[in-house]
């Protein structure tokens, strides 16, 4: 998560626009955040990303454009 947040906004958007890369980034970021901070919401989002990461990934592209962070992060 820290690595992703340190990237420029353009790099974040590019990483989230490429479908397979998007899914991998989502899995790494979501699970690492869950293991560091815990919480039921983070666990549920991590599991959803594992199986339906493309939908959450596209939502994160829009969310990152608008708010400069990932959805529910």
Buried (B, 14 or more C-beta within 10 A) or exposed (E): BEEBEEEEEEEBBBBBEEEEEBBBBBBBBBBBBBEEEEEEEBBEBBEBBBEEBEEBBBBBBEBBEEEEEBBBB
